[in-house]
């Protein structure tokens, strides 16, 4: 049989973020059509790396661009040159896909995909100029421009490029069956974490970074917990702010009711253990976790700065992030669930309906 076309995914790191999950979800649908490699820079989480390797990815780490810029560029060039790739798909943050795709173009790669996963609005005028300049470079070196949503498309490539239909919005889609409510998984996770059957479990999945706003979430939960002492907050993820958040929990004397579950190789079963999901982020593009939570039929509360593009159920509510009392009041409406009734209003986040769009780009002549 003829060899399958080779696709190289380029990521900053492998730490369990949304970009990596998007790559895993889409690649998982196209393993019969393509061979996948991955290039990354920063220290990887071993469990997440194993997920890539279980799909057949060859993972290659190169020096970081900040500390060793010349070694970084040289290593990237050598791998792309000898890789015989048909496609290079770059997922770098802050408009930096251009240099990966410029090297790929120099190496003769015909299909070069820039994928923007953020909705970032610089305030400084010099950063605004730099953003504009890098947007143009991405458009020059990419053969296809992708973004996870409308706002991310405008942020990544400019409003004109989006309005002229030069950008494809490729939704952060999932396999709905993986995230469907499962009573057995609910019981198993709750037993493992020692969450009583009748306790209301409020969930959150996200890295401990400033934009995720864990400090606010803890404050809102503390207020709710004072009136509902049987409630539990379940936090999945890791990150540099985890220690300070743990200190905040201790200072509020709620440590027995807040569970730090760490970074999980598979988050799907944990949604079933929850009774609602909260994401009070300060900044997001199109967070995959909100799609996952909605497909689990969870009531979802998110900050009013998060795009409304991903609302696919009637159980999702936008709330202000300057008033924890509002969140506490919203949580008081949630009940411990025994079953889950799912009513999805759109299939735009169903991977079975979206992956052909990416497949067509990879197969462009």
C-alpha positions, 0 to 999 in steps of 0.5 A: 500500500502507498505510504500515508501523507505525513503531518507534523503538529507543532506545539509550545508544550504538552501540558494538558492544555486545550490546544493539545486536546484539539490535536488529539481529538482531530488526529484520532479521527484521521489515523487511517489517512495520515501519519502524525508527528509532533514537535514541542519545546517545553517539558512535557507532562508524561501522561499527556505525552503517552496519549499522543504516543498511543495514537502513533505520534512520534514526539520530538522535543526541541530547545526552547525559543527563549533560552536557546533561540538559534538551537531552537530554529536550527533543530526545527529546520532539521526536523522539518527538512528530513521529515518529508512532511506533506503538512505542517500544522502550527499551534503556537501562542501569540501570533508566532505560527509565522516562523514555523510556517516560514521554515516549513515553506523553505523546506518545501512543505506545500500545506502549511496551516496556522491555527490560532487558539486565543482571543487576545486584545493588547492594550499597549499601542506597541503591542497592537502594532506588533500584533498587526505585523505578526498577523500579516506574517501569518497570512503570508506564510500559511496556506490555510488559516484556522481559528477556534472561533470568530473572535479568535479568527479576528484576533489571530488574522485581523478583521479584514481576513475574517470578513473576506472568508480567508479564515476557517473557523474549526470548532474545538470539537469532541466525541460526544459519546466520550463525555456523555453522563455515566452513572457508574463513572460518577459513583466510581470517581466519587468513591475514589475522591470520597465525595458523599453521594448526596454532596453537591459537587461543583467542578472546574477543569483548567490550568492554574494560570491567572486568566483562569481566575481560580482566586475568584472561584474560591471566593465564590465557593466559600460564600456558597459553602457557608450556607451549604456545608455539604458542598464540594469543589473539585478542581482538575489541573496543575500550574504555577498558581496552585500553591497560592490557591491552596493557601487561599483555601486554607486561609478560608478554612475550607480545605476539607471541602476543596479537592485538588485532583491534579492533571488527569490523563482522561477528564471525561469520567470526572464530569459525571461526578460533578453536579455543575461546572464553573469557569470564571475566566478573565480571558478565553477564546473557545474553551474546550472544557465548556463543550465537554461539560455541556455534552455531559448535561451539566449546568454551566456557569461561565464569565461574561467575557467568554464568547457566546459562540459555544452555547449549545444547551439551555443550561449555560449561563454567563455571569459577571466576574466582579461579584462572587455573590452572584455566582454563589446565588447561581450555585444555590439553584443547582441540585444533586443530580441522579440522572442527566437529560441532554438536549444539544441545540447544535452539532457544530462541536461534534467531531464527527461532523467537523473533522472532514473540514480539516481532512480536506485542508490536509489533502489539498494539492 
